[in-house]
Amino acid sequence: MQSSLSQTRPLLKRLYIALLLAGTVVALLPISGLETHNADKVMHILSFFGFAALLDLASLRSFWHWKVPLLLSYGAFIEIAQALTPWRSFSVADFVADAIGVLLYWLLWKQVLQRMIPHPQG
């Protein structure tokens, strides 16, 4: 798995960046009717679980020293950007859901995926 992963990392990095850009656009669009509190939080958790998984596959950098701060900075950026639009708002609960998604990925990695996706420094 490791050798095939090293060959696909550049593609995964580009995919990660493209999805971050797409996520930014979607996060800043006006929302209509879809917004229920629980569904919104589940979407945040699943999105950041996916971002964490993709970034983990795309990069060999330390998960806790590099990837987590990057992911949480992106979550904070989205919330601040939403606060600057007239149709969205800043939500601490959304940011917490983002962090839960990252933490859930790490817990899955720790329990199941550790042998397949090694972290340089845990």
C-alpha positions as CSV (number, residue, x, y, z in Angstrom):
1,M,0.0,0.0,0.0
2,Q,2.8,2.4,0.9
3,S,4.5,2.4,-2.6
4,S,1.3,2.9,-4.5
5,L,0.3,5.6,-2.0
6,S,3.6,7.5,-2.6
7,Q,2.8,7.4,-6.4
8,T,-0.7,8.8,-5.9
9,R,0.1,11.5,-3.2
10,P,0.6,14.3,-5.7
11,L,-2.9,13.6,-7.2
12,L,-4.4,13.3,-3.7
13,K,-2.9,16.7,-2.8
14,R,-4.5,18.3,-5.8
15,L,-7.8,16.6,-5.1
16,Y,-7.6,17.9,-1.5
17,I,-7.0,21.5,-2.6
18,A,-9.8,21.3,-5.2
19,L,-12.2,20.0,-2.5
20,L,-11.2,22.7,-0.1
21,L,-11.9,25.3,-2.8
22,A,-15.3,23.7,-3.6
23,G,-16.1,23.5,0.1
24,T,-15.3,27.1,0.5
25,V,-17.7,28.1,-2.4
26,V,-20.5,25.9,-1.0
27,A,-20.0,27.2,2.5
28,L,-20.4,30.8,1.3
29,L,-23.5,30.2,-0.8
30,P,-26.9,31.2,0.6
31,I,-28.7,28.2,2.0
32,S,-32.4,27.4,1.5
33,G,-34.6,25.2,3.5
34,L,-32.1,22.4,3.9
35,E,-30.8,23.7,7.1
36,T,-31.8,21.7,10.1
37,H,-29.6,21.9,13.1
38,N,-28.7,18.2,13.3
39,A,-28.3,17.7,9.5
40,D,-25.9,20.7,9.4
41,K,-23.7,19.4,12.2
42,V,-23.6,15.9,10.6
43,M,-22.6,17.5,7.3
44,H,-19.7,19.3,9.1
45,I,-18.6,16.1,10.9
46,L,-18.6,14.1,7.7
47,S,-16.9,16.8,5.6
48,F,-14.1,17.2,8.0
49,F,-13.8,13.5,8.5
50,G,-13.3,13.3,4.7
51,F,-10.9,16.2,4.6
52,A,-8.8,14.6,7.4
53,A,-8.7,11.3,5.7
54,L,-7.8,12.8,2.3
55,L,-5.1,15.0,3.8
56,D,-3.7,12.1,5.8
57,L,-3.4,10.0,2.6
58,A,-2.0,13.0,0.7
59,S,0.8,14.0,3.1
60,L,3.4,12.4,5.3
61,R,3.5,15.3,7.6
62,S,2.7,14.9,11.3
63,F,-1.0,14.6,12.0
64,W,-1.2,16.5,15.2
65,H,1.5,19.1,14.5
66,W,0.6,19.9,11.0
67,K,-2.7,18.4,9.7
68,V,-4.9,19.1,12.7
69,P,-3.9,22.8,12.8
70,L,-4.4,23.1,9.1
71,L,-7.9,21.5,9.1
72,L,-9.0,23.5,12.1
73,S,-7.7,26.7,10.6
74,Y,-9.7,26.0,7.5
75,G,-12.8,25.4,9.7
76,A,-12.2,28.7,11.5
77,F,-11.7,30.5,8.2
78,I,-15.0,29.2,6.8
79,E,-16.8,30.4,9.9
80,I,-15.2,33.9,9.8
81,A,-15.9,34.2,6.0
82,Q,-19.6,33.2,6.7
83,A,-19.8,35.9,9.3
84,L,-18.9,38.4,6.6
85,T,-21.7,37.5,4.3
86,P,-25.2,38.8,4.8
87,W,-26.8,35.4,4.4
88,R,-24.6,33.2,6.6
89,S,-23.4,33.5,10.2
90,F,-20.5,32.5,12.4
91,S,-21.2,29.3,14.4
92,V,-19.0,27.9,17.2
93,A,-21.1,24.7,17.1
94,D,-20.2,24.3,13.4
95,F,-16.5,24.7,14.3
96,V,-16.9,22.1,17.1
97,A,-18.5,19.7,14.6
98,D,-15.5,20.3,12.3
99,A,-13.2,19.3,15.1
100,I,-15.3,16.3,16.0
101,G,-15.0,15.1,12.4
102,V,-11.2,15.4,12.5
103,L,-11.1,13.6,15.9
104,L,-13.3,10.8,14.7
105,Y,-11.0,10.2,11.7
106,W,-8.0,10.1,14.1
107,L,-9.8,7.6,16.4
108,L,-10.7,5.4,13.4
109,W,-7.0,5.6,12.2
110,K,-5.8,4.8,15.7
111,Q,-8.1,1.7,16.0
112,V,-8.2,0.4,12.4
113,L,-6.1,2.1,9.8
114,Q,-2.8,2.5,11.6
115,R,-1.0,-0.3,9.8
116,M,-2.1,0.9,6.4
117,I,-1.6,4.7,6.8
118,P,1.4,5.3,9.1
119,H,2.0,8.7,10.7
120,P,5.5,9.9,11.0
121,Q,5.0,11.2,14.6
122,G,1.6,9.7,15.5
